[in-house]
Amino acid sequence: MIYRELGKSVLKVLIIGFGCWPVSNDWTGARDKDSIATVNEAIELGNNFFV
């Protein structure tokens, strides 16, 4: 995974953000259980940048 500083802060985030709009059941009909599992898996794999 490649991380970079976020702006002028000391925070380091993954260079590719995880787009969160698909996990909202309002627009996609995604089930909460599946959405939570997907986000948890992304975190376990090292993602720390959610947009």
mmCIF file as Biopython writes it, N, C-alpha, C and O atoms, coordinates in Angstrom:
data_model
#
loop_
_atom_site.group_PDB
_atom_site.id
_atom_site.type_symbol
_atom_site.label_atom_id
_atom_site.label_alt_id
_atom_site.label_comp_id
_atom_site.label_asym_id
_atom_site.label_entity_id
_atom_site.label_seq_id
_atom_site.pdbx_PDB_ins_code
_atom_site.Cartn_x
_atom_site.Cartn_y
_atom_site.Cartn_z
_atom_site.occupancy
_atom_site.B_iso_or_equiv
_atom_site.auth_seq_id
_atom_site.auth_asym_id
_atom_site.pdbx_PDB_model_num
ATOM 1   N N  . MET A ? 1  ? 0.840   -1.170 0.000  1.0 0.0 1  A 1 
ATOM 2   C CA . MET A ? 1  ? 0.000   0.000  0.000  1.0 0.0 1  A 1 
ATOM 3   C C  . MET A ? 1  ? 0.892   1.242  0.000  1.0 0.0 1  A 1 
ATOM 4   O O  . MET A ? 1  ? 1.938   1.283  0.647  1.0 0.0 1  A 1 
ATOM 5   N N  . ILE A ? 2  ? 0.454   2.228  -0.729 1.0 0.0 2  A 1 
ATOM 6   C CA . ILE A ? 2  ? 1.203   3.478  -0.811 1.0 0.0 2  A 1 
ATOM 7   C C  . ILE A ? 2  ? 0.413   4.563  -0.072 1.0 0.0 2  A 1 
ATOM 8   O O  . ILE A ? 2  ? -0.754  4.809  -0.377 1.0 0.0 2  A 1 
ATOM 9   N N  . TYR A ? 3  ? 1.057   5.201  0.893  1.0 0.0 3  A 1 
ATOM 10  C CA . TYR A ? 3  ? 0.448   6.254  1.685  1.0 0.0 3  A 1 
ATOM 11  C C  . TYR A ? 3  ? 1.165   7.573  1.409  1.0 0.0 3  A 1 
ATOM 12  O O  . TYR A ? 3  ? 2.354   7.592  1.091  1.0 0.0 3  A 1 
ATOM 13  N N  . ARG A ? 4  ? 0.429   8.666  1.536  1.0 0.0 4  A 1 
ATOM 14  C CA . ARG A ? 4  ? 1.007   10.003 1.385  1.0 0.0 4  A 1 
ATOM 15  C C  . ARG A ? 4  ? 0.420   10.907 2.448  1.0 0.0 4  A 1 
ATOM 16  O O  . ARG A ? 4  ? -0.651  10.639 2.994  1.0 0.0 4  A 1 
ATOM 17  N N  . GLU A ? 5  ? 1.146   11.994 2.737  1.0 0.0 5  A 1 
ATOM 18  C CA . GLU A ? 5  ? 0.632   12.963 3.695  1.0 0.0 5  A 1 
ATOM 19  C C  . GLU A ? 5  ? -0.596  13.655 3.116  1.0 0.0 5  A 1 
ATOM 20  O O  . GLU A ? 5  ? -0.650  13.959 1.924  1.0 0.0 5  A 1 
ATOM 21  N N  . LEU A ? 6  ? -1.567  13.894 3.964  1.0 0.0 6  A 1 
ATOM 22  C CA . LEU A ? 6  ? -2.802  14.541 3.557  1.0 0.0 6  A 1 
ATOM 23  C C  . LEU A ? 6  ? -2.636  16.051 3.716  1.0 0.0 6  A 1 
ATOM 24  O O  . LEU A ? 6  ? -2.615  16.575 4.830  1.0 0.0 6  A 1 
ATOM 25  N N  . GLY A ? 7  ? -2.520  16.731 2.589  1.0 0.0 7  A 1 
ATOM 26  C CA . GLY A ? 7  ? -2.324  18.179 2.614  1.0 0.0 7  A 1 
ATOM 27  C C  . GLY A ? 7  ? -1.052  18.545 3.358  1.0 0.0 7  A 1 
ATOM 28  O O  . GLY A ? 7  ? 0.008   17.966 3.124  1.0 0.0 7  A 1 
ATOM 29  N N  . LYS A ? 8  ? -1.169  19.514 4.256  1.0 0.0 8  A 1 
ATOM 30  C CA . LYS A ? 8  ? -0.015  19.951 5.039  1.0 0.0 8  A 1 
ATOM 31  C C  . LYS A ? 8  ? -0.006  19.329 6.429  1.0 0.0 8  A 1 
ATOM 32  O O  . LYS A ? 8  ? 0.774   19.735 7.291  1.0 0.0 8  A 1 
ATOM 33  N N  . SER A ? 9  ? -0.871  18.348 6.646  1.0 0.0 9  A 1 
ATOM 34  C CA . SER A ? 9  ? -0.957  17.703 7.953  1.0 0.0 9  A 1 
ATOM 35  C C  . SER A ? 9  ? 0.084   16.588 8.059  1.0 0.0 9  A 1 
ATOM 36  O O  . SER A ? 9  ? 0.804   16.298 7.103  1.0 0.0 9  A 1 
ATOM 37  N N  . VAL A ? 10 ? 0.147   15.982 9.215  1.0 0.0 10 A 1 
ATOM 38  C CA . VAL A ? 10 ? 1.053   14.851 9.424  1.0 0.0 10 A 1 
ATOM 39  C C  . VAL A ? 10 ? 0.337   13.521 9.186  1.0 0.0 10 A 1 
ATOM 40  O O  . VAL A ? 10 ? 0.933   12.454 9.332  1.0 0.0 10 A 1 
ATOM 41  N N  . LEU A ? 11 ? -0.945  13.592 8.819  1.0 0.0 11 A 1 
ATOM 42  C CA . LEU A ? 11 ? -1.708  12.372 8.567  1.0 0.0 11 A 1 
ATOM 43  C C  . LEU A ? 11 ? -1.249  11.715 7.275  1.0 0.0 11 A 1 
ATOM 44  O O  . LEU A ? 11 ? -1.057  12.387 6.261  1.0 0.0 11 A 1 
ATOM 45  N N  . LYS A ? 12 ? -1.074  10.400 7.317  1.0 0.0 12 A 1 
ATOM 46  C CA . LYS A ? 12 ? -0.725  9.649  6.117  1.0 0.0 12 A 1 
ATOM 47  C C  . LYS A ? 12 ? -1.925  8.788  5.744  1.0 0.0 12 A 1 
ATOM 48  O O  . LYS A ? 12 ? -2.436  8.016  6.555  1.0 0.0 12 A 1 
ATOM 49  N N  . VAL A ? 13 ? -2.358  8.941  4.500  1.0 0.0 13 A 1 
ATOM 50  C CA . VAL A ? 13 ? -3.528  8.204  4.031  1.0 0.0 13 A 1 
ATOM 51  C C  . VAL A ? 13 ? -3.181  7.442  2.755  1.0 0.0 13 A 1 
ATOM 52  O O  . VAL A ? 13 ? -2.251  7.795  2.031  1.0 0.0 13 A 1 
ATOM 53  N N  . LEU A ? 14 ? -3.940  6.408  2.506  1.0 0.0 14 A 1 
ATOM 54  C CA . LEU A ? 14 ? -3.783  5.624  1.288  1.0 0.0 14 A 1 
ATOM 55  C C  . LEU A ? 14 ? -4.003  6.532  0.078  1.0 0.0 14 A 1 
ATOM 56  O O  . LEU A ? 14 ? -4.863  7.412  0.117  1.0 0.0 14 A 1 
ATOM 57  N N  . ILE A ? 15 ? -3.243  6.332  -0.981 1.0 0.0 15 A 1 
ATOM 58  C CA . ILE A ? 15 ? -3.343  7.233  -2.137 1.0 0.0 15 A 1 
ATOM 59  C C  . ILE A ? 15 ? -4.659  7.078  -2.893 1.0 0.0 15 A 1 
ATOM 60  O O  . ILE A ? 15 ? -5.033  7.973  -3.651 1.0 0.0 15 A 1 
ATOM 61  N N  . ILE A ? 16 ? -5.364  5.979  -2.708 1.0 0.0 16 A 1 
ATOM 62  C CA . ILE A ? 16 ? -6.666  5.791  -3.348 1.0 0.0 16 A 1 
ATOM 63  C C  . ILE A ? 16 ? -7.714  5.657  -2.256 1.0 0.0 16 A 1 
ATOM 64  O O  . ILE A ? 16 ? -7.649  4.748  -1.429 1.0 0.0 16 A 1 
ATOM 65  N N  . GLY A ? 17 ? -8.678  6.565  -2.258 1.0 0.0 17 A 1 
ATOM 66  C CA . GLY A ? 17 ? -9.717  6.530  -1.239 1.0 0.0 17 A 1 
ATOM 67  C C  . GLY A ? 17 ? -10.796 5.507  -1.551 1.0 0.0 17 A 1 
ATOM 68  O O  . GLY A ? 17 ? -11.049 5.170  -2.707 1.0 0.0 17 A 1 
ATOM 69  N N  . PHE A ? 18 ? -11.415 5.028  -0.499 1.0 0.0 18 A 1 
ATOM 70  C CA . PHE A ? 18 ? -12.525 4.088  -0.611 1.0 0.0 18 A 1 
ATOM 71  C C  . PHE A ? 18 ? -13.806 4.903  -0.756 1.0 0.0 18 A 1 
ATOM 72  O O  . PHE A ? 18 ? -14.203 5.604  0.175  1.0 0.0 18 A 1 
ATOM 73  N N  . GLY A ? 19 ? -14.448 4.815  -1.903 1.0 0.0 19 A 1 
ATOM 74  C CA . GLY A ? 19 ? -15.687 5.550  -2.134 1.0 0.0 19 A 1 
ATOM 75  C C  . GLY A ? 19 ? -16.833 4.928  -1.365 1.0 0.0 19 A 1 
ATOM 76  O O  . GLY A ? 19 ? -17.132 3.748  -1.548 1.0 0.0 19 A 1 
ATOM 77  N N  . CYS A ? 20 ? -17.470 5.690  -0.519 1.0 0.0 20 A 1 
ATOM 78  C CA . CYS A ? 20 ? -18.478 5.136  0.388  1.0 0.0 20 A 1 
ATOM 79  C C  . CYS A ? 20 ? -19.923 5.250  -0.101 1.0 0.0 20 A 1 
ATOM 80  O O  . CYS A ? 20 ? -20.823 4.685  0.521  1.0 0.0 20 A 1 
ATOM 81  N N  . TRP A ? 21 ? -20.163 5.966  -1.196 1.0 0.0 21 A 1 
ATOM 82  C CA . TRP A ? 21 ? -21.562 6.115  -1.598 1.0 0.0 21 A 1 
ATOM 83  C C  . TRP A ? 21 ? -22.248 4.785  -1.889 1.0 0.0 21 A 1 
ATOM 84  O O  . TRP A ? 21 ? -23.449 4.674  -1.643 1.0 0.0 21 A 1 
ATOM 85  N N  . PRO A ? 22 ? -21.538 3.748  -2.410 1.0 0.0 22 A 1 
ATOM 86  C CA . PRO A ? 22 ? -22.255 2.498  -2.691 1.0 0.0 22 A 1 
ATOM 87  C C  . PRO A ? 22 ? -22.723 1.751  -1.439 1.0 0.0 22 A 1 
ATOM 88  O O  . PRO A ? 22 ? -23.593 0.886  -1.539 1.0 0.0 22 A 1 
ATOM 89  N N  . VAL A ? 23 ? -22.171 2.061  -0.277 1.0 0.0 23 A 1 
ATOM 90  C CA . VAL A ? 23 ? -22.577 1.330  0.924  1.0 0.0 23 A 1 
ATOM 91  C C  . VAL A ? 23 ? -23.830 1.918  1.563  1.0 0.0 23 A 1 
ATOM 92  O O  . VAL A ? 23 ? -24.323 1.388  2.559  1.0 0.0 23 A 1 
ATOM 93  N N  . SER A ? 24 ? -24.346 3.002  1.004  1.0 0.0 24 A 1 
ATOM 94  C CA . SER A ? 24 ? -25.569 3.601  1.524  1.0 0.0 24 A 1 
ATOM 95  C C  . SER A ? 24 ? -26.776 2.889  0.914  1.0 0.0 24 A 1 
ATOM 96  O O  . SER A ? 24 ? -26.944 2.871  -0.306 1.0 0.0 24 A 1 
ATOM 97  N N  . ASN A ? 25 ? -27.595 2.316  1.756  1.0 0.0 25 A 1 
ATOM 98  C CA . ASN A ? 25 ? -28.749 1.593  1.217  1.0 0.0 25 A 1 
ATOM 99  C C  . ASN A ? 25 ? -29.814 2.533  0.661  1.0 0.0 25 A 1 
ATOM 100 O O  . ASN A ? 25 ? -30.769 2.076  0.033  1.0 0.0 25 A 1 
ATOM 101 N N  . ASP A ? 26 ? -29.665 3.845  0.883  1.0 0.0 26 A 1 
ATOM 102 C CA . ASP A ? 26 ? -30.633 4.789  0.324  1.0 0.0 26 A 1 
ATOM 103 C C  . ASP A ? 26 ? -30.579 4.817  -1.203 1.0 0.0 26 A 1 
ATOM 104 O O  . ASP A ? 26 ? -31.610 4.957  -1.862 1.0 0.0 26 A 1 
ATOM 105 N N  . TRP A ? 27 ? -29.384 4.685  -1.759 1.0 0.0 27 A 1 
ATOM 106 C CA . TRP A ? 27 ? -29.217 4.806  -3.208 1.0 0.0 27 A 1 
ATOM 107 C C  . TRP A ? 27 ? -29.054 3.467  -3.905 1.0 0.0 27 A 1 
ATOM 108 O O  . TRP A ? 27 ? -29.501 3.297  -5.039 1.0 0.0 27 A 1 
ATOM 109 N N  . THR A ? 28 ? -28.419 2.523  -3.240 1.0 0.0 28 A 1 
ATOM 110 C CA . THR A ? 28 ? -28.062 1.290  -3.933 1.0 0.0 28 A 1 
ATOM 111 C C  . THR A ? 28 ? -28.843 0.065  -3.490 1.0 0.0 28 A 1 
ATOM 112 O O  . THR A ? 28 ? -28.828 -0.960 -4.172 1.0 0.0 28 A 1 
ATOM 113 N N  . GLY A ? 29 ? -29.521 0.159  -2.362 1.0 0.0 29 A 1 
ATOM 114 C CA . GLY A ? 29 ? -30.224 -1.003 -1.841 1.0 0.0 29 A 1 
ATOM 115 C C  . GLY A ? 29 ? -29.292 -1.987 -1.141 1.0 0.0 29 A 1 
ATOM 116 O O  . GLY A ? 29 ? -29.687 -3.113 -0.839 1.0 0.0 29 A 1 
ATOM 117 N N  . ALA A ? 30 ? -28.044 -1.560 -0.880 1.0 0.0 30 A 1 
ATOM 118 C CA . ALA A ? 30 ? -27.085 -2.438 -0.199 1.0 0.0 30 A 1 
ATOM 119 C C  . ALA A ? 30 ? -27.576 -2.750 1.214  1.0 0.0 30 A 1 
ATOM 120 O O  . ALA A ? 30 ? -28.143 -1.894 1.893  1.0 0.0 30 A 1 
ATOM 121 N N  . ARG A ? 31 ? -27.350 -3.977 1.638  1.0 0.0 31 A 1 
ATOM 122 C CA . ARG A ? 31 ? -27.745 -4.369 2.988  1.0 0.0 31 A 1 
ATOM 123 C C  . ARG A ? 31 ? -26.692 -3.881 3.983  1.0 0.0 31 A 1 
ATOM 124 O O  . ARG A ? 31 ? -25.494 -3.916 3.701  1.0 0.0 31 A 1 
ATOM 125 N N  . ASP A ? 32 ? -27.149 -3.430 5.141  1.0 0.0 32 A 1 
ATOM 126 C CA . ASP A ? 32 ? -26.237 -2.921 6.163  1.0 0.0 32 A 1 
ATOM 127 C C  . ASP A ? 32 ? -25.163 -3.938 6.527  1.0 0.0 32 A 1 
ATOM 128 O O  . ASP A ? 32 ? -23.996 -3.577 6.683  1.0 0.0 32 A 1 
ATOM 129 N N  . LYS A ? 33 ? -25.541 -5.193 6.662  1.0 0.0 33 A 1 
ATOM 130 C CA . LYS A ? 33 ? -24.603 -6.247 7.039  1.0 0.0 33 A 1 
ATOM 131 C C  . LYS A ? 33 ? -23.465 -6.351 6.019  1.0 0.0 33 A 1 
ATOM 132 O O  . LYS A ? 33 ? -22.300 -6.473 6.397  1.0 0.0 33 A 1 
ATOM 133 N N  . ASP A ? 34 ? -23.799 -6.304 4.748  1.0 0.0 34 A 1 
ATOM 134 C CA . ASP A ? 34 ? -22.789 -6.394 3.692  1.0 0.0 34 A 1 
ATOM 135 C C  . ASP A ? 34 ? -21.912 -5.147 3.651  1.0 0.0 34 A 1 
ATOM 136 O O  . ASP A ? 34 ? -20.701 -5.239 3.452  1.0 0.0 34 A 1 
ATOM 137 N N  . SER A ? 35 ? -22.529 -3.980 3.840  1.0 0.0 35 A 1 
ATOM 138 C CA . SER A ? 35 ? -21.780 -2.730 3.830  1.0 0.0 35 A 1 
ATOM 139 C C  . SER A ? 35 ? -20.765 -2.680 4.973  1.0 0.0 35 A 1 
ATOM 140 O O  . SER A ? 35 ? -19.618 -2.278 4.778  1.0 0.0 35 A 1 
ATOM 141 N N  . ILE A ? 36 ? -21.198 -3.088 6.161  1.0 0.0 36 A 1 
ATOM 142 C CA . ILE A ? 36 ? -20.305 -3.104 7.324  1.0 0.0 36 A 1 
ATOM 143 C C  . ILE A ? 36 ? -19.157 -4.073 7.097  1.0 0.0 36 A 1 
ATOM 144 O O  . ILE A ? 36 ? -18.011 -3.759 7.417  1.0 0.0 36 A 1 
ATOM 145 N N  . ALA A ? 37 ? -19.446 -5.232 6.554  1.0 0.0 37 A 1 
ATOM 146 C CA . ALA A ? 37 ? -18.397 -6.219 6.280  1.0 0.0 37 A 1 
ATOM 147 C C  . ALA A ? 37 ? -17.389 -5.688 5.262  1.0 0.0 37 A 1 
ATOM 148 O O  . ALA A ? 37 ? -16.189 -5.933 5.391  1.0 0.0 37 A 1 
ATOM 149 N N  . THR A ? 38 ? -17.866 -4.968 4.260  1.0 0.0 38 A 1 
ATOM 150 C CA . THR A ? 38 ? -16.985 -4.408 3.236  1.0 0.0 38 A 1 
ATOM 151 C C  . THR A ? 38 ? -16.059 -3.352 3.815  1.0 0.0 38 A 1 
ATOM 152 O O  . THR A ? 38 ? -14.858 -3.360 3.544  1.0 0.0 38 A 1 
ATOM 153 N N  . VAL A ? 39 ? -16.607 -2.448 4.609  1.0 0.0 39 A 1 
ATOM 154 C CA . VAL A ? 39 ? -15.785 -1.402 5.236  1.0 0.0 39 A 1 
ATOM 155 C C  . VAL A ? 39 ? -14.781 -2.016 6.206  1.0 0.0 39 A 1 
ATOM 156 O O  . VAL A ? 39 ? -13.622 -1.602 6.236  1.0 0.0 39 A 1 
ATOM 157 N N  . ASN A ? 40 ? -15.206 -2.991 6.994  1.0 0.0 40 A 1 
ATOM 158 C CA . ASN A ? 40 ? -14.282 -3.652 7.923  1.0 0.0 40 A 1 
ATOM 159 C C  . ASN A ? 40 ? -13.138 -4.348 7.182  1.0 0.0 40 A 1 
ATOM 160 O O  . ASN A ? 40 ? -11.993 -4.309 7.631  1.0 0.0 40 A 1 
ATOM 161 N N  . GLU A ? 41 ? -13.441 -4.969 6.074  1.0 0.0 41 A 1 
ATOM 162 C CA . GLU A ? 41 ? -12.408 -5.636 5.276  1.0 0.0 41 A 1 
ATOM 163 C C  . GLU A ? 41 ? -11.411 -4.618 4.720  1.0 0.0 41 A 1 
ATOM 164 O O  . GLU A ? 41 ? -10.204 -4.860 4.718  1.0 0.0 41 A 1 
ATOM 165 N N  . ALA A ? 42 ? -11.920 -3.487 4.252  1.0 0.0 42 A 1 
ATOM 166 C CA . ALA A ? 42 ? -11.042 -2.433 3.740  1.0 0.0 42 A 1 
ATOM 167 C C  . ALA A ? 42 ? -10.091 -1.953 4.839  1.0 0.0 42 A 1 
ATOM 168 O O  . ALA A ? 42 ? -8.906  -1.737 4.582  1.0 0.0 42 A 1 
ATOM 169 N N  . ILE A ? 43 ? -10.597 -1.789 6.045  1.0 0.0 43 A 1 
ATOM 170 C CA . ILE A ? 43 ? -9.762  -1.361 7.172  1.0 0.0 43 A 1 
ATOM 171 C C  . ILE A ? 43 ? -8.709  -2.418 7.483  1.0 0.0 43 A 1 
ATOM 172 O O  . ILE A ? 43 ? -7.540  -2.091 7.688  1.0 0.0 43 A 1 
ATOM 173 N N  . GLU A ? 44 ? -9.115  -3.671 7.519  1.0 0.0 44 A 1 
ATOM 174 C CA . GLU A ? 44 ? -8.172  -4.765 7.798  1.0 0.0 44 A 1 
ATOM 175 C C  . GLU A ? 44 ? -7.066  -4.838 6.751  1.0 0.0 44 A 1 
ATOM 176 O O  . GLU A ? 44 ? -5.941  -5.230 7.062  1.0 0.0 44 A 1 
ATOM 177 N N  . LEU A ? 45 ? -7.375  -4.465 5.524  1.0 0.0 45 A 1 
ATOM 178 C CA . LEU A ? 45 ? -6.383  -4.501 4.450  1.0 0.0 45 A 1 
ATOM 179 C C  . LEU A ? 45 ? -5.486  -3.270 4.429  1.0 0.0 45 A 1 
ATOM 180 O O  . LEU A ? 45 ? -4.566  -3.186 3.616  1.0 0.0 45 A 1 
ATOM 181 N N  . GLY A ? 46 ? -5.750  -2.304 5.326  1.0 0.0 46 A 1 
ATOM 182 C CA . GLY A ? 46 ? -4.881  -1.147 5.440  1.0 0.0 46 A 1 
ATOM 183 C C  . GLY A ? 46 ? -5.444  0.154  4.939  1.0 0.0 46 A 1 
ATOM 184 O O  . GLY A ? 46 ? -4.747  1.168  4.952  1.0 0.0 46 A 1 
ATOM 185 N N  . ASN A ? 47 ? -6.688  0.162  4.495  1.0 0.0 47 A 1 
ATOM 186 C CA . ASN A ? 47 ? -7.272  1.407  4.009  1.0 0.0 47 A 1 
ATOM 187 C C  . ASN A ? 47 ? -7.614  2.311  5.188  1.0 0.0 47 A 1 
ATOM 188 O O  . ASN A ? 47 ? -8.206  1.866  6.171  1.0 0.0 47 A 1 
ATOM 189 N N  . ASN A ? 48 ? -7.242  3.570  5.083  1.0 0.0 48 A 1 
ATOM 190 C CA . ASN A ? 48 ? -7.570  4.547  6.113  1.0 0.0 48 A 1 
ATOM 191 C C  . ASN A ? 48 ? -8.086  5.857  5.504  1.0 0.0 48 A 1 
ATOM 192 O O  . ASN A ? 48 ? -8.092  6.896  6.163  1.0 0.0 48 A 1 
ATOM 193 N N  . PHE A ? 49 ? -8.517  5.794  4.244  1.0 0.0 49 A 1 
ATOM 194 C CA . PHE A ? 49 ? -8.983  6.994  3.541  1.0 0.0 49 A 1 
ATOM 195 C C  . PHE A ? 49 ? -10.336 6.689  2.910  1.0 0.0 49 A 1 
ATOM 196 O O  . PHE A ? 49 ? -10.424 6.026  1.876  1.0 0.0 49 A 1 
ATOM 197 N N  . PHE A ? 50 ? -11.383 7.185  3.552  1.0 0.0 50 A 1 
ATOM 198 C CA . PHE A ? 50 ? -12.750 6.935  3.104  1.0 0.0 50 A 1 
ATOM 199 C C  . PHE A ? 50 ? -13.352 8.243  2.629  1.0 0.0 50 A 1 
ATOM 200 O O  . PHE A ? 50 ? -13.318 9.249  3.339  1.0 0.0 50 A 1 
ATOM 201 N N  . VAL A ? 51 ? -13.909 8.225  1.413  1.0 0.0 51 A 1 
ATOM 202 C CA . VAL A ? 51 ? -14.484 9.444  0.843  1.0 0.0 51 A 1 
ATOM 203 C C  . VAL A ? 51 ? -15.922 9.243  0.456  1.0 0.0 51 A 1 
ATOM 204 O O  . VAL A ? 51 ? -16.563 10.169 -0.041 1.0 0.0 51 A 1 
#
